[in-house]
Amino acid sequence: MRDPYCALCGGNMQHLGVAHELPPIWQQMPRFFAYPFSVNGGLFLALLAVLSALSVKLFSPNSLLILLPIFVIGSLVIRHGLRVIEFCSQGRAQPPSIADLFDGNPTTLKMLGLMLAYGMLVGALGHLGIFGLVAIVALSCLLPASIMLMAIHGTLGDAVDPIQVVALVARTGWSYLGLVLVLVITSQGPQQALELLPAATLQNLAQHNPHVLLALLVVATAYFNMVMGAMMGYLLFQHQGELGIEPGDEHAGSPADTRALELARAAILVREARYEDALRHMAGMVSDYPDDVQVLEYHHKLLCRVGGEPDRVARHTEHYLQVLLKLRRQARMPGALEAARRVLPHYQPKSIALRTALAEQYFLHRRFKTAVALIGMLHKEAPASTDLPAAYYLLARIYSEGLRDDNKATMILDFVLKHFPAHAMTGEIANYRKVIVSLGRADQVAA
C-alpha cells in the first residue's frame, strides 16, 4: 500500500504528529493537576502512604536499616515519574500501573547516576564565581531535557549527551522555556501543600504521629512529581513527529487519520469540479466506513448536489437515515430527508421506523403537516406491520397535542386497539385514549 500522498499533486506527505492539533501546555494545567486522580495514580499514592507509615513503625530513625525503606520509596517515586513521562509522551491518558514500574529497565539507578553527575557539576561550577553561577542556571534549565531523554530512551548516555539535550530544547523551542518556568513553580508544591496545615497540627503530628506526617510528605511529593512528569510528557507528545517518538496505540495510525485523508481527497476532487471522480471515491469510502456519519453525510451532500442519479440518492439516503437512527442522531434526519427531496420531491423512506423517527422530529419542531404526511397513510401501505402501532400512537399525539383534533386522534387510537390488541404498546395506547376522552369531557363541562 502506498504511503500517504497528496491527491492534488501526487507527492508523498510527511506525518506532522499532533503538534498542530494539541492546545498549548499552559491551557492544559487543570488536566495535569487532575492527572494523578485516577485508579492507577490513586493506588500508587496509597502504596507510598502505606510504605511510608510502615517504615516509621518498623525501623528506627537512628538505624542504618532506615536507608532500606528510603531507597525503596525513593526508587518507586523516581521510576514512576519516568514512566509517567514515557506514557504521556505517547499520548496515553492513564498513569502507569504499579505493575508497569517493573519492566526490567533499571532506569532508577540511571536516574540516580544522572542526579549524581548533576550534583558534581554544580559543586565544581560553584567555585567559578559569576561564570559558574550562570553555568549552574543554564545546566539546571537543561536538566528537564535530560530527564525527558532518560524517560523515552532509558539510557544514561542519551540523557547526558549534550548534542541530544540541546537538540531537544531547540526542537521544542519556546514551549520548553515555558515548561521550565512552570516546573520551577510546581516543584515548590510539596512544601506549600504541607504549609496549608496549621502549625499546631504539624507540630502535633511530628510529636505524636510522625508516620502520618511522613506519609503526607511522601504522597505530596509523589503527587507533584506525577504532575511535573505529565507536563514533560505532554511537551514531548506535542513534538512527537520532530523527536521521532512512536505514539501509543490510541494515536498510532488510527483509522480516523486515514478517513480524514480520504475525505480531504474527495474535497479536492469537488473543488476541481471532478464530481464523477469524487462520487466514485466516496462510494469506496462508504464501503470502507458504512456506519461513519461524517463519511455518509459528505457522500449524501455530494449526491444531492450533483443530483443526476435519483435512484442512487434514494438508496443512500435510506442507509444514511438508518445509521443516524441507530446512532441516536435523529436531529440530523430532517435535514437529510429535505436534501434528498430536492432531487426526489416525493421521496419517502421505505422503513416505517425511519418515517416514525422523522415524524417525531417534525412534531418536536411543530411542523405537524409534514409529520402527518410521513406516517398518515401507513395503514394502507403496510397494514400488518408491527411498527404501525408506534407510528400511529405518534400520529394520534400529533393530532391531539399539535393539531388539536381529539376526534381524529381517538379514531386513530381505536384503529390500533382494534387491529393490534396484543401489541406491547396496547396498554400505553389505551391509557392515552382515556386521557384524551377525559380531557374532552372536562372541556364540555366547562363550556
C-alpha positions as CSV (number, residue, x, y, z in Angstrom):
1,M,0.0,0.0,0.0
2,R,1.4,3.4,-1.0
3,D,2.4,5.9,1.7
4,P,0.0,8.9,2.3
5,Y,0.1,11.2,-0.7
6,C,-1.5,14.5,-1.9
7,A,-4.5,14.0,-4.1
8,L,-3.8,17.2,-5.9
9,C,-0.1,16.9,-6.8
10,G,0.5,13.2,-6.2
11,G,3.5,13.9,-3.9
12,N,4.2,11.9,-0.7
13,M,3.1,13.5,2.5
14,Q,5.1,13.8,5.8
15,H,3.5,13.0,9.1
16,L,3.3,16.1,11.3
17,G,2.3,14.3,14.6
18,V,-0.2,16.0,16.7
19,A,1.6,19.3,17.5
20,H,-0.8,21.2,15.2
21,E,-3.9,19.8,17.0
22,L,-3.0,20.0,20.7
23,P,-3.6,23.1,22.7
24,P,-0.6,24.9,24.3
25,I,0.8,23.4,27.6
26,W,-0.4,26.3,29.7
27,Q,-4.0,25.7,28.6
28,Q,-3.8,22.1,30.0
29,M,-2.9,23.0,33.6
30,P,-6.1,21.7,35.1
31,R,-5.7,18.4,33.3
32,F,-2.1,18.0,34.6
33,F,-3.2,18.6,38.2
34,A,-6.1,16.2,37.8
35,Y,-3.8,13.5,36.2
36,P,-2.9,11.7,39.4
37,F,-6.6,11.4,40.4
38,S,-7.2,8.1,38.6
39,V,-7.3,4.5,39.6
40,N,-3.6,3.8,38.8
41,G,-2.5,7.1,40.3
42,G,-4.5,6.7,43.5
43,L,-3.3,3.1,44.0
44,F,0.3,4.3,43.6
45,L,-0.1,7.1,46.1
46,A,-1.9,4.7,48.6
47,L,1.0,2.3,48.3
48,L,3.5,5.0,49.1
49,A,1.5,6.2,52.1
50,V,1.4,2.6,53.5
51,L,5.1,2.1,52.9
52,S,6.0,5.4,54.5
53,A,3.9,4.7,57.6
54,L,5.3,1.2,58.0
55,S,8.9,2.4,57.6
56,V,8.4,4.7,60.7
57,K,6.7,1.9,62.6
58,L,9.2,-0.8,61.7
59,F,12.6,1.0,61.5
60,S,14.3,3.3,64.0
61,P,15.4,6.6,62.5
62,N,18.8,6.1,64.1
63,S,19.4,2.7,62.5
64,L,21.2,2.2,59.2
65,L,18.3,-0.1,58.2
66,I,16.1,3.0,57.7
67,L,18.1,3.5,54.5
68,L,16.3,0.5,53.0
69,P,12.7,1.9,53.0
70,I,14.1,5.3,52.0
71,F,15.8,3.7,49.0
72,V,12.7,1.7,48.1
73,I,10.3,4.6,48.4
74,G,12.6,7.0,46.5
75,S,13.2,4.4,43.8
76,L,9.4,3.9,43.3
77,V,8.8,7.7,43.1
78,I,11.7,8.1,40.6
79,R,10.7,5.1,38.4
80,H,7.0,6.2,38.4
81,G,7.9,9.7,37.4
82,L,9.9,8.4,34.4
83,R,7.1,6.1,33.4
84,V,4.6,9.0,33.6
85,I,6.8,11.0,31.2
86,E,7.1,8.0,28.8
87,F,3.3,7.3,28.9
88,C,2.3,10.9,28.4
89,S,4.8,11.3,25.5
90,Q,2.9,8.5,23.7
91,G,-0.4,10.2,24.4
92,R,-1.7,7.7,26.9
93,A,-4.4,9.2,29.1
94,Q,-3.9,7.0,32.2
95,P,-0.9,6.9,34.5
96,P,1.2,3.7,34.6
97,S,0.0,1.0,36.9
98,I,2.2,-0.4,39.7
99,A,3.0,-3.4,37.5
100,D,4.2,-1.1,34.8
101,L,7.1,0.0,37.1
102,F,8.7,-3.4,37.0
103,D,9.6,-3.8,33.3
104,G,13.2,-4.8,33.9
105,N,14.7,-1.5,32.9
106,P,16.9,-0.2,35.8
107,T,16.3,3.5,35.0
108,T,16.1,4.3,38.7
109,L,19.8,3.7,39.1
110,K,20.5,5.6,35.9
111,M,18.4,8.5,37.2
112,L,20.4,8.4,40.4
113,G,23.6,8.5,38.3
114,L,22.2,11.5,36.3
115,M,21.5,13.4,39.6
116,L,24.9,12.5,40.9
117,A,26.6,13.8,37.8
118,Y,24.4,17.0,38.0
119,G,25.4,17.5,41.7
120,M,29.1,17.0,40.9
121,L,28.9,19.6,38.1
122,V,27.1,22.1,40.3
123,G,29.7,21.6,43.0
124,A,32.5,22.2,40.6
125,L,30.9,25.2,39.0
126,G,30.1,26.7,42.3
127,H,33.8,27.6,42.7
128,L,33.9,29.7,39.5
129,G,32.2,32.9,40.6
130,I,29.7,34.7,38.4
131,F,30.6,32.5,35.4
132,G,29.9,29.4,37.5
133,L,26.6,30.8,38.7
134,V,25.5,31.4,35.1
135,A,26.6,27.9,34.1
136,I,24.6,26.4,37.0
137,V,21.5,28.2,35.9
138,A,21.9,27.0,32.3
139,L,22.6,23.5,33.5
140,S,19.5,23.5,35.7
141,C,17.4,24.7,32.8
142,L,18.7,21.8,30.7
143,L,18.1,19.2,33.4
144,P,14.4,18.6,32.5
145,A,15.5,17.8,28.9
146,S,18.0,15.2,30.2
147,I,15.3,13.7,32.4
148,M,12.9,13.5,29.4
149,L,15.6,11.8,27.3
150,M,16.2,9.3,30.1
151,A,12.4,8.6,30.2
152,I,11.9,8.0,26.5
153,H,15.2,6.3,25.7
154,G,16.0,4.6,29.0
155,T,19.8,5.1,28.8
156,L,22.1,7.4,30.8
157,G,24.2,8.0,27.6
158,D,21.3,9.7,25.8
159,A,20.4,11.7,28.9
160,V,23.9,13.2,29.3
161,D,24.6,13.6,25.6
162,P,24.9,17.4,25.2
163,I,24.0,17.2,21.5
164,Q,20.8,15.4,22.1
165,V,19.9,17.6,25.1
166,V,20.4,20.8,23.1
167,A,18.6,19.3,20.1
168,L,15.5,18.5,22.2
169,V,15.5,22.1,23.6
170,A,15.9,23.6,20.1
171,R,13.1,21.5,18.6
172,T,10.6,22.3,21.3
173,G,11.6,26.0,21.3
174,W,9.7,28.5,23.5
175,S,7.4,25.7,24.8
176,Y,10.4,24.3,26.6
177,L,11.2,27.6,28.3
178,G,7.6,27.9,29.4
179,L,7.8,24.3,30.8
180,V,10.9,25.1,32.8
181,L,9.3,28.1,34.4
182,V,6.2,26.0,35.3
183,L,8.3,23.2,36.7
184,V,10.2,25.6,38.9
185,I,6.9,26.8,40.4
186,T,5.4,23.3,40.7
187,S,8.5,21.9,42.4
188,Q,7.6,24.0,45.4
189,G,4.2,22.2,45.6
190,P,5.0,19.6,48.4
191,Q,6.3,22.3,50.8
192,Q,3.4,24.6,50.0
193,A,0.9,21.8,50.4
194,L,2.1,21.0,53.9
195,E,2.2,24.6,54.9
196,L,-1.5,24.7,54.3
197,L,-1.9,22.8,57.5
198,P,-1.9,24.8,60.7
199,A,1.4,25.0,62.5
200,A,-0.1,23.4,65.6
201,T,-1.3,20.4,63.6
202,L,2.1,19.9,62.1
203,Q,3.7,20.1,65.5
204,N,1.2,17.6,66.9
205,L,1.8,15.2,64.0
206,A,5.5,15.4,64.4
207,Q,5.3,14.6,68.1
208,H,2.6,12.0,68.3
209,N,2.1,10.7,64.7
210,P,5.3,11.0,62.8
211,H,4.3,8.2,60.5
212,V,1.2,10.2,59.3
213,L,3.4,13.3,58.7
214,L,5.9,11.3,56.7
215,A,3.1,9.7,54.7
216,L,1.7,13.1,53.9
217,L,5.1,14.4,52.8
218,V,5.8,11.4,50.6
219,V,2.3,11.5,49.0
220,A,2.6,15.2,48.3
221,T,6.0,14.8,46.8
222,A,4.8,11.9,44.6
223,Y,1.7,13.8,43.6
224,F,3.6,16.8,42.3
225,N,6.2,14.5,40.8
226,M,3.4,13.0,38.7
227,V,2.1,16.4,37.7
228,M,5.5,17.5,36.5
229,G,6.0,14.2,34.7
230,A,2.7,14.7,32.9
231,M,3.8,18.2,31.8
232,M,7.1,17.0,30.5
233,G,5.4,14.0,28.7
234,Y,2.8,16.3,27.1
235,L,5.6,18.6,25.7
236,L,7.2,15.5,24.1
237,F,3.8,14.4,22.8
238,Q,3.2,17.8,21.2
239,H,6.5,17.4,19.3
240,Q,6.5,13.6,18.7
241,G,6.9,14.0,14.9
242,E,10.1,16.1,15.3
243,L,11.5,14.0,18.1
244,G,10.8,10.6,16.5
245,I,8.6,9.3,19.3
246,E,6.2,6.5,18.5
247,P,2.7,7.3,19.6
248,G,0.7,4.9,21.7
249,D,-2.0,2.6,20.2
250,E,-4.7,5.1,20.6
251,H,-2.8,7.6,18.4
252,A,-0.7,5.5,16.1
253,G,-2.1,5.4,12.6
254,S,-5.7,5.4,13.7
255,P,-8.4,4.7,11.1
256,A,-9.7,8.2,11.8
257,D,-6.4,9.6,10.3
258,T,-6.9,7.6,7.1
259,R,-10.5,8.6,6.9
260,A,-9.7,12.3,7.3
261,L,-7.1,12.0,4.5
262,E,-9.6,10.2,2.2
263,L,-12.2,12.9,2.9
264,A,-9.7,15.6,2.1
265,R,-9.0,13.9,-1.3
266,A,-12.8,13.9,-2.1
267,A,-12.9,17.6,-1.2
268,I,-10.1,18.4,-3.6
269,L,-11.9,16.5,-6.4
270,V,-15.0,18.5,-5.7
271,R,-13.1,21.8,-5.8
272,E,-11.7,20.8,-9.2
273,A,-15.3,20.1,-10.3
274,R,-14.5,16.4,-10.9
275,Y,-17.8,15.3,-9.5
276,E,-17.9,11.8,-11.0
277,D,-14.4,11.0,-9.6
278,A,-15.5,12.4,-6.3
279,L,-18.6,10.2,-6.3
280,R,-16.6,7.1,-7.1
281,H,-14.1,7.9,-4.4
282,M,-16.9,8.5,-1.8
283,A,-18.7,5.2,-2.9
284,G,-15.5,3.4,-1.9
285,M,-15.3,5.2,1.4
286,V,-18.9,4.3,2.2
287,S,-17.9,0.7,1.6
288,D,-15.0,1.0,4.0
289,Y,-16.8,3.1,6.6
290,P,-20.5,2.0,6.3
291,D,-21.5,3.5,9.7
292,D,-19.4,6.6,9.8
293,V,-21.7,9.6,10.0
294,Q,-19.2,12.1,8.6
295,V,-18.5,9.9,5.5
296,L,-22.1,9.2,4.9
297,E,-23.1,12.9,5.3
298,Y,-20.4,14.1,2.9
299,H,-21.5,11.4,0.3
300,H,-25.1,12.4,0.8
301,K,-24.5,16.1,0.3
302,L,-22.4,15.3,-2.8
303,L,-25.1,13.1,-4.3
304,C,-27.8,15.6,-3.7
305,R,-25.6,18.4,-5.1
306,V,-24.9,16.5,-8.3
307,G,-28.5,15.2,-8.5
308,G,-28.0,13.1,-11.6
309,E,-28.9,9.7,-10.2
310,P,-32.2,9.8,-8.2
311,D,-32.2,6.0,-7.5
312,R,-28.8,6.2,-6.0
313,V,-29.8,9.2,-3.9
314,A,-32.8,7.2,-2.6
315,R,-30.7,4.2,-1.7
316,H,-28.0,6.2,0.0
317,T,-30.5,8.4,1.9
318,E,-32.2,5.3,3.3
319,H,-28.9,3.9,4.5
320,Y,-27.8,7.3,5.9
321,L,-31.1,7.7,7.8
322,Q,-30.8,4.1,9.2
323,V,-27.3,4.9,10.6
324,L,-28.5,8.2,12.1
325,L,-31.3,6.4,13.8
326,K,-29.1,3.6,15.1
327,L,-26.6,6.1,16.5
328,R,-29.4,8.2,18.0
329,R,-28.7,11.3,16.0
330,Q,-32.3,11.8,14.9
331,A,-31.9,15.6,14.9
332,R,-29.9,15.3,11.7
333,M,-32.6,13.2,9.9
334,P,-34.9,16.0,8.7
335,G,-32.0,17.8,7.0
336,A,-31.0,14.6,5.2
337,L,-34.6,14.0,4.1
338,E,-35.1,17.5,2.8
339,A,-31.8,17.4,0.9
340,A,-32.9,14.2,-0.8
341,R,-36.3,15.7,-1.7
342,R,-34.6,18.5,-3.6
343,V,-33.6,15.7,-6.0
344,L,-36.7,13.5,-5.5
345,P,-39.6,15.8,-4.4
346,H,-41.9,12.9,-3.3
347,Y,-39.3,10.7,-1.7
348,Q,-40.4,8.7,1.3
349,P,-38.2,6.3,3.3
350,K,-39.3,2.7,2.9
351,S,-38.8,1.9,6.6
352,I,-41.7,2.7,8.9
353,A,-39.3,3.1,11.8
354,L,-37.4,5.8,9.8
355,R,-40.6,7.6,8.9
356,T,-41.8,7.5,12.5
357,A,-38.5,8.9,13.7
358,L,-38.6,11.6,11.1
359,A,-42.2,12.4,12.0
360,E,-41.3,12.7,15.7
361,Q,-38.6,15.2,14.8
362,Y,-41.0,17.3,12.8
363,F,-43.5,17.0,15.6
364,L,-40.9,18.4,18.1
365,H,-40.4,21.3,15.7
366,R,-44.2,21.9,15.4
367,R,-44.2,21.0,11.7
368,F,-47.3,19.0,12.1
369,K,-48.5,18.7,8.5
370,T,-45.1,17.4,7.4
371,A,-45.1,14.8,10.2
372,V,-48.6,13.7,9.2
373,A,-47.6,13.3,5.6
374,L,-44.9,10.9,6.6
375,I,-47.0,8.5,8.6
376,G,-50.6,9.3,7.9
377,M,-51.3,6.6,5.3
378,L,-49.3,3.7,6.7
379,H,-52.5,1.7,7.3
380,K,-52.8,1.4,3.6
381,E,-49.1,0.9,2.8
382,A,-48.3,-1.7,5.5
383,P,-51.4,-2.6,7.4
384,A,-49.9,-5.7,9.1
385,S,-46.5,-4.1,10.1
386,T,-45.6,-4.5,13.8
387,D,-44.1,-0.9,13.6
388,L,-47.6,0.5,12.8
389,P,-48.8,0.9,16.4
390,A,-45.8,3.0,17.4
391,A,-46.3,5.2,14.3
392,Y,-50.0,5.7,14.8
393,Y,-49.6,6.3,18.5
394,L,-47.3,9.2,17.5
395,L,-49.8,10.2,14.8
396,A,-52.6,10.4,17.4
397,R,-50.4,12.6,19.6
398,I,-49.7,14.9,16.6
399,Y,-53.5,15.3,16.0
400,S,-54.3,15.7,19.7
401,E,-51.4,17.8,21.0
402,G,-50.4,19.6,17.8
403,L,-53.5,20.0,15.5
404,R,-56.0,20.0,18.5
405,D,-58.2,17.4,16.8
406,D,-59.1,14.9,19.5
407,N,-61.7,13.2,17.5
408,K,-59.2,12.3,14.8
409,A,-56.8,11.2,17.5
410,T,-59.3,8.9,19.2
411,M,-60.3,7.4,15.8
412,I,-56.6,6.5,15.1
413,L,-56.2,5.0,18.6
414,D,-59.3,2.9,18.2
415,F,-58.0,1.6,14.9
416,V,-54.7,0.5,16.6
417,L,-56.5,-1.1,19.5
418,K,-58.9,-3.0,17.2
419,H,-56.2,-4.3,14.8
420,F,-53.3,-4.9,17.3
421,P,-55.0,-5.9,20.5
422,A,-52.0,-8.0,21.7
423,H,-49.2,-5.5,20.8
424,A,-46.7,-4.5,23.5
425,M,-47.9,-0.8,23.3
426,T,-51.6,-1.6,23.7
427,G,-51.7,-0.7,27.4
428,E,-50.0,2.7,26.8
429,I,-52.2,3.5,23.8
430,A,-55.4,2.6,25.8
431,N,-54.3,4.9,28.7
432,Y,-53.6,7.7,26.3
433,R,-57.0,7.3,24.8
434,K,-58.6,7.6,28.3
435,V,-56.7,10.8,28.9
436,I,-58.0,12.3,25.6
437,V,-61.5,11.3,26.4
438,S,-61.4,12.6,29.9
439,L,-60.0,15.9,28.8
440,G,-62.7,16.2,26.2
441,R,-65.4,15.6,28.7
442,A,-63.8,18.2,31.0
443,D,-63.9,20.8,28.2
444,Q,-67.5,20.0,27.5
445,V,-68.4,20.5,31.2
446,A,-66.5,23.8,31.3
447,A,-68.3,25.0,28.2
